[in-house]
Amino acid sequence: MSRYNALCSSTSSIDLNNLSPIQVFIRIKPNNSNDPYEIIPFEYSSKNTILTLPNSRSLSFDNVFPPQSTQHDIFESIIPLLHLPLYGYNSTIFAYGQTNSGKTYTMLGPDGKLCLADDLMGIIPRTSRYLFAAIHKLTSSSPSIQYQVRVSYLEVYNGHVYDLVRKNDNKSNNKSHSLSIRADNQGNINVTDAVEIPVHNSFELENILMLGNQRRATAFTYMNSSSSRSHALLIIWIERRERSTSSLSREYTSYLGRLNLIDLAGSEDISRSKAEGDRFREAVTINTELLQLRRVLDALSTSSSYIPYRDSTLTRLLQSSLSTTQSITILISHISSLNIDLSETLSTLKYSQIAKCVQRTSIPVQKLCKNIDTSDVMFGDYNDPVQCFYRRTVYIHTPSYGKIFARLAGYRYDEQQKCILLIHGSGPENSSMYWNDFVRRLLLATSSSSSLSPYYFVAIDCPGYGRSDGNKQTIRSYPGAFIQEIIDCISPTTHKVYCLIGSSQGAAAVFNALIDKPAISSFIAVQDPVSHDPQRFVCIKQPALLMYDIDDDGHPVSVGRLVKKYIPNNHYYEFASSKQRNWLEHNAHLKLLQLFNEYDTNSNTKNVSSLQLTASSKIPLPSLLACESVAGGIISYLSSYNREPLYENSKKELESILSAYENQSVQNDDLFVEKVEAEKIEDDESKAQRLTTELAQTQCDLCNQHISSSHISKSLRLPDCRHLLCYSCCCETIKLNSYECPVVGCATKLNIPSSQLSVYSLPFSSDNENHVIIQFGNSCKSTSSSSQRYEYTAYVKCKTKNAIDSVSFDINPEYPKSAIRVSKAPYELVRIMNSEFTCDFIIQWSKAWNWPKLRITYYVQNKQDSFTRNLLVRVLNQGNTMVKSQKPRQEVVYNWADRDRTKPNINYVVLSYD
Ligand SMILES: Nc1ncnc2c1ncn2[C@@H]1O[C@H](COP(=O)(O)OP(=O)(O)OP(=O)(O)O)[C@@H](O)[C@H]1O
């Protein structure tokens, strides 16, 4: 690694202007002393950029590597391109040339294999070491920068793309499964379903290479004993995350760079390679694909308006790498020094010259986006300025509510210590992560380099949220019982905590829990009030910190003021986020500590003596309680994950930790490492049994209707989950979202062309059916160029006259009385807000229809355009007269709270009757 450290001294200096879109290097393979053939007398200029042929013709390239060049020489010349993906650009290095010319030698190492011996190692393993050394260097000098690296390894074999690292995707295996290539809306070419494996160091990347190379198609030919029969493409995705150093916000800017390392199969003179049978077919495909590649280079070099990328799988796959607007590329052309190969050599040189003529049309751009970190459960841990925060993640095994995921922070040495329990709100993506910054501020304010904080923190994912089991309704319906059970688990003898903190729905839960169980906490603190009947709170006697934002329409301050009126011992703060944007960040933790100081004279000193640190003291990890198990994997529990040193330097440490934990019943829920699903192998007997049962099925799994024998063959059996969808109505539903089984919502892999998707293609043909089509969504516009506030208009529309009686817009679904009802068109809600918000639409249908109410859960989006969804609302098998005579259900819920816009924009819902 040290050698690579030394190489990567100037990682930040990138000058795109000096890099031509395709640089062309020539590498000449040394002849073997046993070769009986004549040698071509090439000549080279002193600077190694001119190659002179025996006929005295001189060709100019960016680099010419004579036969005696080493692997290190080649690698040094590509280093400038390796810096690009570290800053969000794309770069590509590919090896080109006739069979047996040394392409795999350059990319991987000798004899067509990955080689890790220092001198012979090819570009790919060197790149892997170089990149991680560069990342280490960049992140050690700037703590606000993080890198995440993912890897895909693919091959193009006989015109199809295969995943070299996904289980089952082995061509020799009957379950072969080729992948499709798609362009995203920015024109980037991606391989659908390609596995992207997160890697944290060069060791892990090399393991992936080894696995992939074992699966790559190679074979003996008369020209190369280990000839590549496929083009191999290693994609290294490098995401650079930059967090603001001044703020502890979860927002970060990310740049996504991509490095493509490609080892093409070689063109082959079939009369010389004597390829027959499969080898012959492979050689024909390879030659045809390389011909298409040459055509693409030709078109690029003449700046043609049409570039025939689509003519072969290979060129389609390389489109982003060859496009001068998307990537900077090095083509390493390999030629032989033997006279017998002259005609192939001249052809390779001809196309290398053509590639060299490709002109830049524009400078590639960095891929940049703003993100909120929601995936990283240990967010902030590796940026903690104080190392002793003792953050870790566990599951608390509750007797009645299942496994509850919790983030713990602070050193818990005994039960007398002051435990602060935090309950998050009901936002669709809410979880214990919500409290990360707040907890960090409290820890920073109460610990120092010589003493640990006297508080420890337990932030839970409420049931059904984040990574916890259960039903989201639990925290609303049984706040007292649930919170008491959590407290019993974490404080099994005292059955209480020092302070209970809640936000939004979590605040309501804290109030309600204290009404039910007054002794569970000594203090309470809440922000963003939602609660009903606050007059009930007169019985809450604890000192209470109440913090409310008067600009937050989703949590009306009027409710907060009522809470203040009834809680006797309140410490109340109002602020306006439009004027004091960071009030909570700057004040919440200080107000809480003030409250503790005021009522607890020992608040900051009690027990601290046992937490004194000396320079050399190494405090052991707090042990797990009986009801807890490690979540997120042992590595993440014990150390900040994603750090190379753990693998490189601390193997011993890790081993001792693992042996210490060996006897604990550790759950292997490794949240941070992509789990490769265990292969499900079905033996012949169980397959036969399954087929018999499937053949006997005559009922649709979705609508439960009988499928007539004439229709059974047209019905659809989903490939993975094996659910059966009837031909008459339910088959169509899969068109709405061909990635999800409509019965249980698991993944399916049906390819349905988007042209077939339309709300009118939905099933509503039955005579006995009533239906209407509605549209809903929201628009969003900035209130002024300087302000952070946006005017959101959420709406519901329906073309059928008089179908809708009224629409209630419920921006606080957890609070029963918060809906705003609109009883004539346009059915709209206009709100000026700082950020996106949840809003349920409750549609009350025409009174004459007697249809059940429909609640659509929705997430109002901050997109500068209008965001529309279409929904076919169906009432099956009910003529209007029948409908009138039945009692409708209170409400049918359609869950479309789609923050990531991943759901289909059309769908249908069936309103059913009890
Ligand atoms: N620069 C070199 N020095 C020494 N040996 C080399 C060199 N280049 C290639 N070789 C050897 O030549 C043989 C063929 O090389 P390699 O398999 O890399 O060719 P290739 O172009 O990838 O062939 P194919 O297209 O058929 O896969 C291998 O045994 C390799 O070790």
The ligand as an SDF file (V2000), in Angstrom:
LIG
                    3D

 31 33  0  0  0  0  0  0  0  0999 V2000
    4.0460   -7.8800  -22.2740 N   0  0  0  0  0  0  0  0  0  0  0  0
    4.0880   -9.2170  -22.1160 C   0  0  0  0  0  0  0  0  0  0  0  0
    5.1610   -9.7940  -21.5440 N   0  0  0  0  0  0  0  0  0  0  0  0
    5.2150  -11.1300  -21.3620 C   0  0  0  0  0  0  0  0  0  0  0  0
    4.2190  -11.9840  -21.6980 N   0  0  0  0  0  0  0  0  0  0  0  0
    3.1230  -11.4690  -22.2750 C   0  0  0  0  0  0  0  0  0  0  0  0
    2.9960  -10.0660  -22.5030 C   0  0  0  0  0  0  0  0  0  0  0  0
    1.7990   -9.8510  -23.0650 N   0  0  0  0  0  0  0  0  0  0  0  0
    1.1920  -11.0650  -23.1680 C   0  0  0  0  0  0  0  0  0  0  0  0
    1.9920  -12.0290  -22.6930 N   0  0  0  0  0  0  0  0  0  0  0  0
    1.6550  -13.4820  -22.6490 C   0  0  0  0  0  0  0  0  0  0  0  0
    1.0630  -13.8230  -23.8900 O   0  0  0  0  0  0  0  0  0  0  0  0
   -0.0180  -14.7190  -23.7230 C   0  0  0  0  0  0  0  0  0  0  0  0
   -1.2970  -14.1380  -24.3230 C   0  0  0  0  0  0  0  0  0  0  0  0
   -1.6130  -12.9610  -23.6260 O   0  0  0  0  0  0  0  0  0  0  0  0
   -3.0970  -12.5730  -23.2400 P   0  0  0  0  0  0  0  0  0  0  0  0
   -3.8910  -13.7610  -22.8180 O   0  0  0  0  0  0  0  0  0  0  0  0
   -3.0220  -11.4440  -22.3080 O   0  0  0  0  0  0  0  0  0  0  0  0
   -3.6290  -12.1160  -24.6720 O   0  0  0  0  0  0  0  0  0  0  0  0
   -5.0530  -11.5260  -25.0520 P   0  0  0  0  0  0  0  0  0  0  0  0
   -4.8200  -10.4260  -26.0100 O   0  0  0  0  0  0  0  0  0  0  0  0
   -5.8230  -11.1900  -23.8370 O   0  0  0  0  0  0  0  0  0  0  0  0
   -5.6880  -12.7660  -25.8070 O   0  0  0  0  0  0  0  0  0  0  0  0
   -7.2540  -13.1140  -26.0450 P   0  0  0  0  0  0  0  0  0  0  0  0
   -7.8370  -11.9990  -26.8140 O   0  0  0  0  0  0  0  0  0  0  0  0
   -7.2220  -14.3830  -26.8430 O   0  0  0  0  0  0  0  0  0  0  0  0
   -7.8500  -13.3150  -24.7140 O   0  0  0  0  0  0  0  0  0  0  0  0
   -0.1340  -14.9580  -22.2370 C   0  0  0  0  0  0  0  0  0  0  0  0
    0.5280  -16.1360  -21.9070 O   0  0  0  0  0  0  0  0  0  0  0  0
    0.5800  -13.7660  -21.6220 C   0  0  0  0  0  0  0  0  0  0  0  0
    1.1380  -14.0860  -20.3560 O   0  0  0  0  0  0  0  0  0  0  0  0
  1  2  1  0
  2  3  1  0
  2  7  2  0
  3  4  2  0
  4  5  1  0
  5  6  2  0
  6  7  1  0
  6 10  1  0
  7  8  1  0
  8  9  2  0
  9 10  1  0
 10 11  1  0
 11 12  1  0
 11 30  1  0
 12 13  1  0
 13 14  1  0
 13 28  1  0
 14 15  1  0
 15 16  1  0
 16 17  2  0
 16 18  1  0
 16 19  1  0
 19 20  1  0
 20 21  2  0
 20 22  1  0
 20 23  1  0
 23 24  1  0
 24 25  2  0
 24 26  1  0
 24 27  1  0
 28 29  1  0
 28 30  1  0
 30 31  1  0
M  END
$$$$
